[in-house]
């Protein structure tokens, strides 16, 4: 993960680093409508009706509107009445893309009801030429915002000068 940050810094020429804890950032140009259907594709599916869960594994890709989440394994927790999805738990290395923004982490938990996604474990957030790393990123899909915490490191590209 730090190799990706180093590569981003090398490409930039000059980089500025900030060590602020709990840094807020924007995430995703398009806010996700939580009423849109959630489409899941994978190699395998295992359903447990006793606890209202399903486990998708092997090249899992989840799409909702313009947002895409991919991971090797995703556990889906259905609402008690089975009328919809309550939450998603993605593990094994997760990639989240929304508009031109992208994030990578070891794990992601997405609460469909609140629209909150929590990315944990060596999180890398890339926005254009800028990159931010941290231990945890909380993304609010409704507001289009994110909050980075836990040893935050930022690579910012200087603007073009005239």
C-alpha positions as CSV (number, residue, x, y, z in Angstrom):
1,X,0.0,0.0,0.0
2,X,2.8,2.4,0.9
3,X,4.4,1.5,-2.5
4,X,1.3,3.0,-4.2
5,X,1.6,6.2,-2.2
6,X,5.3,6.4,-3.0
7,X,4.5,6.0,-6.7
8,X,1.9,8.7,-6.5
9,X,4.4,11.0,-4.8
10,X,7.1,10.2,-7.4
11,X,4.7,11.0,-10.2
12,X,3.8,14.3,-8.6
13,X,7.3,15.7,-8.3
14,X,6.5,17.9,-5.3
15,X,4.3,16.5,-2.5
16,X,2.9,18.0,0.7
17,X,2.3,15.8,3.6
18,X,-0.2,16.5,6.4
19,X,-0.4,14.6,9.6
20,X,-3.8,15.8,10.8
21,X,-6.0,13.2,12.6
22,X,-9.6,12.9,11.6
23,X,-9.2,14.8,8.4
24,X,-12.6,15.3,6.5
25,X,-12.6,14.9,2.7
26,X,-15.2,14.8,0.0
27,X,-15.9,11.4,-1.6
28,X,-17.7,10.7,-4.8
29,X,-19.1,13.2,-7.3
30,X,-22.4,11.4,-7.4
31,X,-24.3,10.7,-4.2
32,X,-25.7,7.2,-4.1
33,X,-29.5,6.8,-3.9
34,X,-29.9,4.1,-1.3
35,X,-33.3,3.2,-2.9
36,X,-31.5,2.0,-6.0
37,X,-31.2,-1.7,-6.4
38,X,-28.0,-3.4,-5.2
39,X,-26.6,-5.7,-7.9
40,X,-24.1,-8.4,-6.8
41,X,-22.1,-10.7,-9.0
42,X,-19.7,-13.4,-7.9
43,X,-18.3,-16.9,-8.6
44,X,-20.1,-18.6,-5.7
45,X,-23.1,-18.0,-3.4
46,X,-24.0,-19.6,-0.1
47,X,-27.3,-18.7,1.6
48,X,-28.2,-19.3,5.3
49,X,-31.9,-18.7,5.7
50,X,-31.7,-19.4,9.5
51,X,-29.7,-16.1,10.1
52,X,-30.8,-14.1,7.0
53,X,-27.4,-14.0,5.5
54,X,-25.7,-14.9,2.2
55,X,-22.0,-15.1,1.5
56,X,-20.8,-14.2,-2.0
57,X,-17.2,-15.3,-2.8
58,X,-14.8,-15.2,-5.7
59,X,-14.5,-11.9,-7.7
60,X,-17.4,-10.2,-5.9
61,X,-18.6,-7.0,-7.5
62,X,-21.4,-5.0,-5.9
63,X,-23.0,-2.1,-7.8
64,X,-25.5,0.6,-6.6
65,X,-26.0,3.5,-8.9
66,X,-22.5,4.9,-9.8
67,X,-20.8,3.2,-6.8
68,X,-18.9,0.0,-7.2
69,X,-17.4,-2.2,-4.5
70,X,-15.3,-5.3,-5.2
71,X,-13.8,-7.9,-2.8
72,X,-12.9,-11.6,-2.7
73,X,-15.7,-12.2,-0.1
74,X,-18.9,-10.3,0.8
75,X,-21.4,-11.3,3.5
76,X,-24.9,-9.9,2.9
77,X,-27.2,-9.4,5.9
78,X,-30.8,-9.2,4.9
79,X,-33.6,-7.4,6.8
80,X,-35.4,-9.6,9.3
81,X,-38.5,-9.6,7.1
82,X,-36.3,-10.4,4.0
83,X,-37.6,-7.4,2.2
84,X,-34.2,-6.0,1.4
85,X,-30.5,-5.7,2.4
86,X,-29.5,-4.3,5.8
87,X,-25.7,-4.4,5.5
88,X,-22.8,-5.7,3.5
89,X,-19.5,-6.9,5.0
90,X,-16.6,-7.1,2.5
91,X,-13.3,-8.7,3.4
92,X,-10.0,-9.9,1.9
93,X,-9.0,-6.6,0.2
94,X,-11.7,-4.2,-0.8
95,X,-11.9,-1.6,-3.6
96,X,-14.6,1.1,-3.6
97,X,-15.1,3.4,-6.5
98,X,-17.5,6.4,-6.7
99,X,-17.3,8.8,-9.6
100,X,-13.6,9.6,-10.0
101,X,-12.7,8.8,-6.4
102,X,-11.4,5.3,-5.3
103,X,-10.5,3.7,-2.0
104,X,-8.8,0.5,-1.0
105,X,-8.9,-1.2,2.4
106,X,-8.6,-4.6,4.1
107,X,-12.3,-4.5,5.0
108,X,-15.5,-2.5,4.4
109,X,-18.8,-2.5,6.2
110,X,-21.7,-0.9,4.4
111,X,-24.9,-0.1,6.2
112,X,-27.5,0.2,3.4
113,X,-30.1,1.9,5.7
114,X,-27.8,4.8,6.8
115,X,-25.6,4.9,3.7
116,X,-22.5,4.8,5.8
117,X,-19.4,2.8,4.6
118,X,-16.6,2.1,7.1
119,X,-13.3,1.1,5.5
120,X,-10.7,-0.3,7.8
121,X,-7.1,-1.6,7.6
122,X,-4.4,0.2,5.5
123,X,-6.9,2.5,3.8
124,X,-5.8,4.3,0.6
125,X,-8.2,7.0,-0.7
126,X,-7.3,8.5,-4.2
127,X,-9.0,11.6,-5.5
128,X,-7.6,12.6,-8.9
129,X,-3.8,13.2,-8.3
130,X,-4.2,13.4,-4.5
131,X,-3.9,10.4,-2.1
132,X,-4.7,9.9,1.6
133,X,-3.9,7.0,3.8
134,X,-5.2,6.1,7.2
135,X,-6.4,3.3,9.5
136,X,-10.1,4.0,9.0
137,X,-12.3,6.0,6.5
138,X,-15.9,6.6,7.1
139,X,-17.8,7.4,3.9
140,X,-21.3,9.0,4.1
141,X,-22.8,8.2,0.7
142,X,-25.8,10.5,1.3
143,X,-23.6,13.6,2.0
144,X,-20.8,12.6,-0.4
145,X,-18.2,13.0,2.4
146,X,-15.5,10.9,4.0
147,X,-13.6,11.2,7.3
148,X,-10.1,9.7,7.6
149,X,-8.6,8.8,11.0
150,X,-5.7,6.9,12.4
151,X,-2.2,8.0,11.3
152,X,-3.4,10.0,8.4
153,X,-0.9,10.8,5.6
154,X,-1.8,13.0,2.7
155,X,-0.1,13.5,-0.7
156,X,-1.5,16.7,-2.3
157,X,-0.6,17.9,-5.8
158,X,0.2,21.6,-6.1
159,X,-2.1,23.5,-8.5
160,X,-0.8,24.7,-11.9
161,X,0.9,28.1,-11.7
162,X,0.5,30.7,-14.4
